[in-house]
Amino acid sequence: MAKEPLQVILDALLAELRFVEGGEVASYIPALAAADPDSLAVAVATVDGKVYVAGDAAARFTIQSAAKPFAYGAALDRLGREAMLRKVGVEPTGEAFNAVVLDSVANRPFNAMVNAGAIAVSALFPGATREARAGAMLAALSRFAGRPLAIDEAAFRSEEETGHRNRAIAWLMLNSGMIEASPDDALDVYFRQSAALVDVRDLALMAATLANGGVNPLTRERALSQTHVGDVLTVMLTCGMYDYAGQWAYEVGLPAKSGVAGAIVAVAPGQFGLAAFAPPLDRFGNSVRGVAACRRLSELLSLHCLRQPPALARERVLRGGELRPGRRPRAGETQLDALANEVIVVAAQGDLCPAAAERLLRRAGEGLRDGARAVILDFARAPRVEPGALVLFEVFLRAPREPDRTLILAAPPPELADRFDCASAPSLDAALEAAEELLLGAGAPTAAELAPGDADLLAALPPAERKKLLEAAPPARRVFARGARVARAGEPTRELLLVSAGRLAVIARAGDGAPAPAGDLGPGSCVGALALFDEAPAPADVVALGETTCWALPLAPLRAFLAPRPELSRAIAARLAVYLAGRLRRARRRARARPLKRAARLLETRGATFGNARRGLPNGRGHAISSAGAP
């Protein structure tokens, strides 16, 4: 079986790294001096928990200074940013990582990535005893790794016996008021932290936890609040590689931290956690081969976080005439053919960062200025709006507009639906219907429920036969809450559902099993009609977009009623064929629609909570904006 591409890249990288020479194994800590200089391992963990490893993956080593970002993050979560800034700064030092020096202005360690700052952080772990504080520290590191970590006692004793320079730093900070605990107590936690045993897989997952916004990709446990992830990554990028930090940021461009045992941990935010282990160090105290590994991966995968353009959501702008909704024919339909192009749909795809939101809103503003009477912002494939983008939406949605100009949000994400008093609809079809009602001058459509006999599927039957059918299969009124599953793909169909009020979403499954919205059904539509002629299981999931009322007709008596009446069966089949052909025409029309601006794919629909309506559109959450449905 062929290897996955990232594994192939790591295997090839490992072969390259074996030709990288130079550096010396750290010897100032006796336990490190015995390390095998030929040990080499690299790992990459994805934000969904897949880990790729090459080289000496089973080799365990002490984490040393690579633990500092994670301990710092744990302290930030406990105490908050302001309290931490009073204890530890965020500036590079320009000094060696173990320099006995404090910031002369604030009288505090320069940052948490050098020994002085890390000792100050170690003094902040809670607990009444050394054992309790060490346990709290180890538990914090273990949450990032996704498994219980242990201390290498021999390495701890070695550090404790030779850490005289760190003792000088601790006593200096006690004198300056930066630590309140006994220096020996603070150093006990610090030395044990440095002696925690890990492998490259652990480190890659710890980095991937930061890349994943503080949530461990495997355990799904939150190890660090989202609020403080950016703080940790910033200090890693500016201070994590000691006096090599500037060159590192320039060449590699990833937040990172090294350890004198030979480890380097690096973060590609939102994508990967990287780790490398190779004991020989350069003059800065960074692994020679580890630096080369990260540099090469950054080049190959274009991971430099400051050289990449933002992943902007794409948008498509289409005329309403190309996107007519599927619904029952009504008065004024001919007039709509001429008016429909006064509706413009701006459809987005992807999470909306501020730059993407600006472009989307610019398109909407252009449509309103160019004379469109209704502009629909379709969020069916834009599931999240970043906080910075919400500011732009707030300004746009609260700006005054001409009285005859309407803006409708289709399938808005919760950040918008729950925040703004704006007309919205659960799907693009529902938004198009509402816009067309306004163009016709009908105002807000009525929300009256349809009677069972008014369903489109039964409209082909003579009134007398329709009445007999409903007597043979008495309908039961069903009310489905928003999000309720009305039908499940693969399960047998036992009843015919006629939509009376509200709206249902049809959700098929793509080849990879991912949900693929396939449109929605309004009043007059039916679910399960094919089962009248074919006993195959339901082909798709059907979910209520808002509170939806249906009439349920049991299939067994329906089939029994139709069996001796082939002319009625033919009439229903013909009506069903017209209905399916109409849906196919609409799907093809949307697929072929030519955008007014630079285009992405045409987007499909999904459900969302409505926002409060304005300018004549109905109010209320969880209810359809229109009672009109597809034929």
Secondary structure, DSSP 8 states (H G I E B T S, - for coil): ----HHHHHHHHHHHHHTT----B---SSHHHHTS-TT--EEEEEETTS-EEEEESTT--EE-GGGGHHHHHHHHHHHH-HHHHHHH---S--SS-TT-----TTT-S-S-TTSHHHHHHHHTTS--SSHHHHHHHHHHHHHHHHTS---B-HHHHHHHHHH-HHHHHHHHHHHHHTS--S-HHHHHHHHHHHHTBEE-HHHHHHHHHHHHTTTB-TTT--B-S-HHHHHHHHHHHHHHTTGGGHHHHHHHT-S-EEE-TTSEEEEEETTTEEEEEE---B-TTS-BHHHHHHHHHHHHHHT--TTSS-----EEEEEEGGGS-------TTHHHHHHHGGGEEEEEEES-B-HHHHHHHHHHHHHHHHTT-SEEEEEEEE---B-HHHHHHHHHHHTS---TT-EEEEES--HHHHTT----EESSHHHHHHHHHHHHTT--S-------GGGSGGGTTS-HHHHHHHHHHS--EEEEE-TT-EEE-TTS---EEEEEEES-EEEEEE-TTS-EEEEEEE-TT-EESGGGGT-----SSEEEESSSEEEEEEEHHHHHHHHTT-HHHHHHHHHHHHHHHHHHHHHHHHHHH---SSS----------------TTS---TTS-S-S----
